[in-house]
Amino acid sequence: MNTNMPMIHITLMAACAFGLAACGPDSPRENAAKVAEAQREAARDVQEAREDAARRQQEAARELATARAEAGKDLDGRQADSIRESAEAVRDRKVAEAEAAYKVASERCDVLTADAHDACEARAEAERDAAISAAEAELADAEQRAARLAERR
């Protein structure tokens, strides 16, 4: 019998243990770094969405002002378009905020193990989905108001 055999087994077991440890949850330091990066990315994404929404809302307001200045030239239709564009911009901003919040929450979940991680992820996904559904519902309401306004022509 080879006396090196137990050493090989011990070495292999140690290698497997280290390998499996690398697959486990992030260390608190790694997780903190990932959460911080997710927060930075989320802040950039939300800022871009807010700027885009503000730009689109300003454009819609300018178009409405032009329509009002031209008074009587399809004012209701232009106002309806303005309502739609503004509502879409708000929806897009809210979706971006929900996605950003989800990314941060998901990174925070990575420090947890097994069932706690799964529950954390499920909660983050549910919160994101609820926020997106609410934003879509607000858009649908605005589109209905716009349609009623456009029908007045």
C-alpha positions in Angstrom: 0.0 0.0 0.0 1.3 3.4 -0.9 1.8 5.8 2.1 1.3 8.9 -0.1 -2.3 7.8 -0.8 -3.8 9.5 2.3 -1.9 12.7 1.5 -3.4 12.7 -2.0 -6.9 12.2 -0.6 -6.4 15.0 1.9 -5.0 17.3 -0.8 -8.0 16.5 -3.1 -10.5 17.0 -0.3 -8.9 20.4 0.5 -9.0 21.4 -3.1 -12.7 20.5 -3.4 -13.5 22.3 -0.2 -11.8 25.5 -1.4 -13.5 25.1 -4.8 -16.9 24.8 -3.2 -16.2 27.7 -0.9 -15.6 29.9 -3.9 -19.1 29.0 -5.1 -20.8 30.0 -1.9 -22.3 33.3 -1.0 -20.2 36.4 -1.4 -18.2 37.5 1.6 -19.5 40.7 3.3 -16.7 42.7 1.8 -17.4 41.4 -1.7 -21.1 41.9 -1.3 -20.6 45.5 0.0 -18.5 46.2 -3.1 -21.1 44.7 -5.4 -24.0 46.5 -3.7 -22.0 49.8 -4.0 -21.5 49.2 -7.7 -25.1 48.3 -8.2 -26.1 51.5 -6.4 -23.8 53.6 -8.6 -25.2 51.9 -11.7 -28.8 52.3 -10.5 -28.2 56.0 -9.7 -26.8 56.5 -13.3 -29.7 54.6 -14.8 -32.3 56.5 -12.8 -30.7 59.8 -13.6 -30.7 59.1 -17.3 -34.3 58.0 -17.1 -35.3 61.2 -15.2 -33.5 63.4 -17.7 -35.1 61.6 -20.6 -38.5 61.8 -19.0 -38.0 65.5 -18.3 -36.9 66.1 -21.9 -39.9 64.2 -23.3 -42.3 66.0 -21.0 -40.9 69.4 -22.0 -41.2 68.5 -25.7 -44.8 67.4 -25.1 -45.5 70.7 -23.3 -43.9 72.7 -26.2 -46.0 70.8 -28.7 -49.1 71.5 -26.7 -48.2 75.2 -26.4 -47.7 75.4 -30.2 -51.1 73.8 -30.7 -52.8 76.2 -28.3 -51.1 79.1 -30.1 -52.5 77.8 -33.3 -55.9 77.5 -31.5 -58.5 75.4 -33.2 -56.1 73.4 -35.3 -56.6 70.0 -33.8 -56.0 71.3 -30.3 -57.7 68.3 -28.6 -55.7 65.8 -30.7 -52.4 67.5 -29.8 -53.4 67.7 -26.2 -54.1 64.0 -26.3 -50.7 63.3 -27.9 -49.1 65.5 -25.2 -50.8 63.5 -22.4 -49.7 60.2 -24.0 -46.1 61.3 -24.5 -45.9 62.7 -21.0 -47.4 59.5 -19.5 -45.0 57.3 -21.4 -42.1 59.3 -20.2 -43.3 59.0 -16.6 -43.8 55.2 -17.1 -40.3 54.8 -18.5 -38.8 56.7 -15.6 -40.7 54.6 -13.1 -39.7 51.3 -14.8 -36.1 52.5 -14.7 -36.4 53.3 -11.0 -37.9 49.8 -10.3 -35.2 48.0 -12.3 -32.5 50.0 -10.5 -34.0 49.3 -7.1 -34.2 45.6 -8.1 -30.5 45.5 -9.1 -29.4 46.9 -5.7 -31.8 44.6 -3.8 -30.6 41.6 -5.8 -27.0 42.4 -4.9 -27.9 42.6 -1.3 -29.4 39.2 -1.5 -26.1 37.7 -2.7 -24.7 37.7 0.8 -27.4 35.4 2.0 -27.5 31.6 1.7 -29.9 29.1 0.4 -33.6 29.7 1.4 -32.9 33.2 2.7 -31.3 34.1 -0.7 -34.2 32.7 -2.6 -36.8 34.5 -0.4 -34.8 37.8 -0.8 -34.7 37.4 -4.6 -38.4 36.6 -4.7 -39.2 39.7 -2.6 -37.0 41.9 -4.8 -38.6 40.6 -8.0 -42.1 41.0 -6.6 -41.4 44.6 -5.6 -40.0 45.3 -9.1 -42.9 43.7 -10.8 -45.5 45.5 -8.6 -43.8 48.9 -9.4 -43.8 48.1 -13.1 -47.4 47.0 -13.1 -48.4 50.2 -11.3 -46.5 52.3 -13.8 -48.2 50.4 -16.7 -51.6 51.0 -15.0 -51.0 54.7 -14.8 -50.0 54.8 -18.4 -53.2 52.9 -19.4 -55.3 55.5 -17.4 -53.5 58.4 -19.2 -54.1 56.7 -22.5 -57.8 56.4 -21.8 -58.0 60.1 -20.8 -56.1 61.0 -24.0 -58.5 58.9 -26.1 -61.6 60.5 -24.6 -60.0 63.9 -25.3 -59.2 63.0 -28.9 -62.8 61.8 -29.4 -64.1 65.2 -28.6 -62.9 66.6 -31.9 
